[in-house]
Structures are given as C-alpha cells and as structure tokens.
C-alpha cells in the first residue's frame, strides 16, 4: 500500500520508517511547499497527517474529499469549534481513519482497560520531563511546543487526558490551572486539569519542568488500588489482599507500529487487533472534545522561570 505522510518532522519521519518496516510504501510530503496537486500525483491509498495542529483541518478536508482514510496525529484540534469542523469534513472516511492516540496500545493502559474500574472514586494521572532535555540538538524556543496556538504542555502531552477520559468514561474536564513563562506568552509549562464526575474526583497533571522524568497512573476504587509507574515499569494492583505485581514488557516503537498496523487494516477493510479502545476517528469525539475544552479553559495562575531559548 502507498501511504502519503504529510509533514516531515520527527513524528512524520517515524511514521514513514514504520510504514517501511510494515512492508508498505511511504511517500513523505513536507508541509513546506505542500500542494493538493502533489498529493494527487502521489496516488496514495491513505494519508498520515503529521503537520502542526493548526493546519490540519484543510489537509483532512483535502484527503477526505479524495476518499483517503487518514491517520491524524494528536491533538486533532485545540478548540472545540475547529474540532467540530474537522470531524464534519472527515465524516466520509471516519470509520476507516484513526487518531494518533498510540498510548492506547501501551501494555499498562491495556492492563487497566481490562480491569473493572466502575468503583474508582479517585484518579491521578501525571507526566513530566524537562523539555530542554527531550532530544539531541532540540530547541524548545524554535519548536512547535513554544507556539501560543498549538504549543504548550497540555496539548503536547495530551495522551494523559485521553487515557483518563477513555478509562473513566464518567470523567469530565473541570477547572484547569496553568503556569506560564514571561518569554512565551499563552504557552503553558505546567497544567493541572481537574477531573470530576458522578462519584469521582481526580486530576491530570503535566509539566515541561521536572528534572526527573515521571509518568504515573494511580487509581483508587472500592474494590482495588492500581499504582502504575510507567517510567520505572512498576505496576501493582491491590484488591485488599496484598499487591499483585504485573509484568508488562514494553518497547516504545512497538506502540507506534501496532497503531499503524491497525490503521492499515482499517484502510484495507481487514480485521484489526484486539486492542481494547481502538481510536477510530468516529469514536474519539469525547476525548478530543475534553482535550480542546481543557486548552480553551486554561487559567494562568503563575509563572515559572528558566532559560528555554
């Protein structure tokens, strides 16, 4: 299968490489200089959209108009109006398209998805890592992450919001508190999203600041306590009889490969894997709306300092 990868940044290149590993042809079309004519000339059967968030609507509309299923990187949009427009133009191909919520293939998320979480009354999701240390030769100030429209930690690390709203469908986004930086107006360096719902309190917290990488999910319920440390790969579930330690082997690129393989199966009309929450485009509206709502309702309550040039 020939797949157009629109966007030649690090994530676009990763998808192109993985398409090759899966035995398919990837044609990378950088956003700079991209044209509808170039896409039509490539004659792809599907498209991966790895552009900046704020320009995805026009690309999705073009692909859907050509009948091309799309794999759209997260977040789909950062405001609810743009999200509604994107979902509307994608509707003709949505049941064969996917959103790039690849954390749904993480073995830790899948283990939680198989548990009965109906009794959970307290939920905490957290992720943090000093953004200046992300990649070799990485410049925060020169990256998408520093843009007031489409940048910031809430959008960048929105997998945590998606996981929370998917695992706990009763959860809704409440108040959002953010810390900014004087050098980057309207860019959140740390955000905390309140989760609320019937019988539920909780939060999703993320930041660009922590000198120690962390990623944890802690769920407390009437019947169990789940404490998952995704960085240390320590996963325990305790039902009141002592902790059960889960062995969940993990390799990061396997998530990307598994997500892309399921997308290609959708495109071909074939059966997908047994992943618990396939992020088919026509099934992710609630999660995407929660992310957009959280971004729209950020309240900047303070500032951080530091050199992020």
N, C-alpha and C positions, 0 to 999 in steps of 0.2 A: 504494500500500500504506500502511496506517496502522500506525505503529510507536510503541509506548509507550516513552518514555525515563524510566526510574526513577532519580531523582537529578538535582537541578537545580544542581549545582556547575559549575565551569568546564568539566570534561570532558563532563558531560551536556549543557551548552549547546552545546558544539562539535559533538557528535553530532547534536543537534536541528537545528542550522544546516545541517550537511552532508546530512542526510536531505532537507531542503528543496531544497538545491542539486541533489540527485539526482532530484528530482521526486516525492518521497514526503511523506506527512503525518506529522509528528512531534507527539505529544502528551506534553508534559513533565509528569511527576508527581513533585513534590518528595518526598524521603524523609520530611521532617517532615509528618506528617498523612497519610502514605500508607496506604491500606487496600486489601484484596483487592476490596472492592466497587467502589472507584474504578477499579481495573484492569479488572474485568469490564465495567463500564459503558462503558469506552472502546472495547471490542470491537476490540482490535488484532489484527493478524496475526503480530506478532513483538514482542520487547521488547529494549531496550538497558538493561543493568543497570550504572549508574554510581554506585552507593551506596558507602559506606565498606566496606572489605573484610569486617569482622567481622559484617556483617548480610546478606551476600549469600546465604547458604545458604537462609534462609527465602524469599527472593524468587525464587531459582532454582526451589525446590520448588513455589512457587505457580504460576510460569509453566509449568513442565513439566507440572504437573497439569492446566493448561488447554490443553495441547498447543501452547504458544507456543515457537518457537525463540528462543534468547537469544544476544545478543552481550554477553559478560561482561567487564568491564574487568579488567585485570591489577592485582595478582596475584589469582588465583581464591581463594586461601586462604593463611594464613601458618603453618598447621601441618598435618601430614600426615593427621591424623585428620579434621579438618574438610574437607580436600580430598577424602578418600575419600567422606565423606558427600555432598559437593556433586556429585561425579561420579556417585554412585549415584542421586540424585534427578533428575539431568539426563539420565540414560541414555535415556529415551524420545524425547528431542528432540536428542540429542548430535550425530547425523550431519547435522543442519541448523542447528547452532549453532556459535558461534565464541568463542575467547578473544581479548582485545584486544591481541595482540602485533603492533601495527601496524608495528614496525620490520622485520618480515619483508617489507614492501613497499619498504623503503628501497633505492635503487639500489645502494648499497655492499654491503649484505647480500646482495642478489640476485646481484651480481657474484661474491662469494665463494661463494655457494651453487652457482654454475655451475662452479667450479674443482674439480679433483681434490685433495682435502685429506687423502687417506689417509696420506700420508707426513709430516704435520705432527707434530712432536715437541715444539714449544714454542709456547704460545699466550698472548697477553696482551690482555685487554680492559679498557679503563679509561674512566671518565667522572667528571667533577667540575665543580662550579659552586657558588659561594657562594649558599646557599639564601635569604639575605636579599635577593638581587637578582633573584629569579625573575620577579616580576610587579609591576606598579604597584599600590600600596596593599596589598601582600602582607604578611601577618603570619605568620611561621613558628609562633610560640607558639600562635596561635589556629587553626592549620590541622590537618588530618588528619595531617600529617607529624610533628607533635610528640606523637602518641599512643603510649603504650607498647605497645598492642595495635593493630597495623595501620600504625603510622608507622615512621619511620626510613628511612635512605637505601637499605638493602638491598632493601626492598620497593618503595620509591618508584622506584628506577632499575633494577628487575629485568629490564628488556629486555636488559641486557648478559648476565645469566645465561642468559636464554632463547636469545640469539644463540649463546653459547658452546656450550651443550648441544645446540643444533639443528645447527650447522655441524659439530660434532665429536661424533658420537654415542658414541664410545668414552669421552668425558669423564665423570667423576663428581665430585661435590662432596666435597672433603676438609675440612680444618680451616678454620675461619672466625675471623678476628681482627677485633675492632671497637673503635672509640674512642667513648666516650660523652661526656656533659656532665652536670655536677653538677645543673643546673637541670631536666634532662629524664631521669629515671631510665628505664633499659632502652630508650632511643632511641639508635640508632647514628648517629653523624655521619660516620663513615668505616668502611668494611668492606673486607676483602680475603678473597676466597674462593679457596682452593687448588683447582686442577683436577688430577685425576690419572686415569690410565687406562693401558691397555697401550701402552707406548712414548710416553707423553705426560706432560709436566709443563706447568703454566701457572697463570694466576690471572685473576680478575675483581676489579677494584678500583673502588670508587665512593666519592664523598665529597660532603658539603654545604659544603666549606670553601674550595676553590680560588678565588683571586681572578681567575684566568684560566680561562675555560671550555675544557674539553678533552673529546674523545671519540675514542679511537683503538682500532684493532684491529691487532695485529701477530702474524703467523703465520710461523713458520719450519719448513720441511719439507725433506725430502731433495731435492725437485725444484723448490722455489720458496720465495721470501720475499715475503710480502704485507705492505705497510705502508700502512694506511688511516687518514688523519686526517679524521674526519667533520666537524669544525668548519671546518677550512681547505679542505675539499673537495679534498684532495690524495690521490690513490690510485695506488699503484705496485705492480706485480707484477714480480719479477725472477727469471728462471729460470737465472741464471748467465751471461746474455749481455747484461746491461745492463737498467736498469729500463724497463718498459713503463708509460707513464702512461695511466690510464684517464680518460675524460671521462664523468662521471656526473652530469648535471644533476639538481637536487633542489629541491623546494619542499615544506615540511613538511606542509601540509594535504593535499597530494596523497596522502600515505600514508594519512591518515585517510579520505579519500574513496574510495581504492581498496579499503581494508579493508571499509568499509561497503558498497560496491557488491558485493563478493564475498559478504558476509553476506546481502544482499538476494537475490542469485542463489541461494544455498543455500536460503533460505526458500521461494523460488518454484520450486525444483526445476530450476533452469536451470544451464547450464554456467558455471563460474567462470573467472577469468582464469588465465593461465599462471604465476602466482606459484609459486615452487619449493616452498615449505613452507607451504601453507595451514593456519592454526592452527584447524582444525576441532576442536570440543570433544572428540570421541572420539579425537583424535590428539595431544593435548598433555600427556598424563599425566606422561611422563618429565620434561619441562621443568618443569611445575608442581610435581612432587614434589621436584625439585632445588632450586627456589626455597624451598619450605617447609622442606626439610631444612637449607638454609643458614641460614634465620632461626632455626630451633629450636636450632641448634648454635653460635650466636654465642658467642664468648668475649671479654668486655670486658677488654682488656688495658691500657687507659689512658683518660685524659680530655682533651678539648680545652677551651679557654676562649673567651670572647667573649660579647657581648650578643646574644641571639637572642629577646628579648622583643618 
